[in-house]
Amino acid sequence: MSGVRASLPVLEETEMKKLRLLTNIEESYAELRYKTSWPTGKQLIKSAIIVLVASIIIALIIFLMDRVVDSLMHLIYSFGR
C-alpha cells in the first residue's frame, strides 16, 4: 500500500442539486404517506360545513357594517346641502 487513497468521484453542482431535490421529494412523500393523519370523510364534511357557516356569518356582519356606514355617510352629506 502506497498511501494514496482512492476518492469518491466529485459530483457536479447541478447533479448535487438534482439529488437534493429528489431526496426532498422522497422525504415529503414519505411524511405525507406515513406520518400525516388525514381526516375521515365525515370529519371533512363537518369541517367544511363549519367553515361555510362561519363564512356566511362573517359576510353578513360585513354587509351590515357596510350598510350602517353607508347610511351614516348619506346622513352626513345630506347636512351639507
Secondary structure, 3 states (H helix, E strand, C coil): CCCCCCCCCCCCHHHHHHHHHHHHHHHHHHHHHHHCCCCCHHHHHHHHHHHHHHHHHHHHHHHHHHHHHHHHHHHHHHHCC
